[in-house]
């Protein structure tokens, strides 16, 4: 993607040290600036921590969404999950922010589980497995406290009768050269994957179809998923008579290895919501950091918090207090704190977080019927 810095960001692969400023230019998005933050604060009554820290950094048409909202026109939220395994911390970030948007703007949420995509894309996964993970991942969504009266979670496979008509309308206006250019499909790509982007785009227009009127759509999601809506949904929307979906993008939570996002395909570098807390701590203690080769060198030169996944996990989820975060950063950069101590602090914050989430997740098992929708 970049001659300045070697990295890859696609819906299926994230690798290397990501240059987010470069991504904004390459993807053609708009930076979340101070003026937009002021508008969000005015309409929402406050700013979420993720906005204050620049973790949601990029958008498309967010000002337009606020224009519609200020004119009395409610928008709906759409995000989702590709259920290829258990939920990890990186998945929670856009969902936590989506929950805040629901609370602050009174928005309905349509949450898509793309169990069909994961079956088609991954030769190792059966359809039974991906559909099973749909329900496992739904427990994590519910555990975050979404409003059951305004939240609709659906499996593509089990809701396809409703989605298919919309997907057909989209597919009719998208040729193979477009999806090939956007997603890099090859002659060896199975035909299910070639059609799938139409299903991924369908929820952008779902409430408009169900209610028989145009309803604005806002998609909070990680930046790696942008091509689905940039290249398909936003291009097709005017042809079908719908609003273009707006988007707001978050940075990616790094895995505990060197480079790349937290990923279920590298379980040793990911902390899953289902991990035993002691197992999660072991992953932390063996993780990559921005530390130097020796303690003496670190005390002399300081650590490199900017490239350290432990520090970035603090920034995203575990240290809401800005003063505490700055102290951790400064103590690392000046060499006052070594990596082992920093990891122990992370472990002390992660264990109670996992225990509490797992309690809520267990409770969610009795609430699935309130959230899941099927044909």
Steps between C-alpha positions, in 0.01 A plus 500: 500500500778743578856567394550716810408219739443134418151397613187328371138578592218299337175348634683169544857596587671768705877489517780735600515834679200696376535861388150635565562834333601311189187284526281810502663610174498154340138421594376851427340552841486817710687555826291543815596859587430736788198654328333161456579409860329819618189415296487147640544635854219750449257240366603213730556707814853364544790343313581133532853421619577339163427832330702703748803277444470495122431127488205572272699701254335491157153532349281535196202738516490527879409867468211402272373252762502778760325733255219247464485439875487873579217531246300244697580194287624203703770273361557130561826322578643205311806299592583131526737213546644224285457201737812297431585447866447642846482874560823675599573844647546658158143415403362669811632847412253592220218326688561701818494819294187386316328444834588858601353629172181303563468642849577859401298520180222248571596308186395152396785258429502233228784260580600265217670165564667400172516125565464444124810704419719322753387162369573605140834667575654248738546150364548364853163614634171317452172687472389335823806643674456857377129495589591374847742790543221738395322417823819494706597846374145630553544433873787748506291763322213456744739505798596859413151618594327587173130585514303184405214713366731679257755229414452239227770234463474267203685216334526548124414133452189519717383842376581456134137501383475862613851600390501326162258731320706802602824322409362419155422867435856587602661218302324603180688831506847360580712326238784255554768751403388722789516233770824372351654845526364570850571162661772350283293197398668257260380237253549248781265687736184299565180651365349525847764755600443695180131542588555552872574878489138553392384327819746702709353820354135401544460612865592856394151519348312240707303736730417723201349196325319377812348840579444615142692826537859619482678476836860620545754230587815542711758219507748500789770248407871435477671666202593163344132438417462825306523350147162325535316829536733728308510284190152346501230651724586866447534456125170315463286704743407784259406251229255332739365827636651468848726720711869415488603335829724717717794350689724570796816290529710387794866415512583134543590350836844343450561137577752396763750409230709730282288686244142445383166514676373263766371203303321173574727334244796562735350390833825533692501877430129557568314529829158340463201584715471127572861462614558384855645813667816312600551387140457859385765613748744242362445645151577846633817390675634343180391784272712724280563850636682816402774415748873496443720192490623539859379666820811721503433616146137572577584707806752696294305543174143453616230273359301550180141534615383614155562155351408300812174297484479498880493881508246517218271262690517746791410780260197320356337318789678488832611848612216751466681758715718723280743586780558133577550425131753784464694375802521150353618648170758727663630230734552274198664765280740613773600148598357538850277194444611172347277282284444232763350753740286648222368155409409432863297823509320389183428160655358661814254698289413224254405228751207684661388627158478144365330364811230769489444463126474122531231537769299724266565262213359209699191703584458584131430134420149550630449814293581381148137483392456867585774600256520243218275544196432234237280457193 
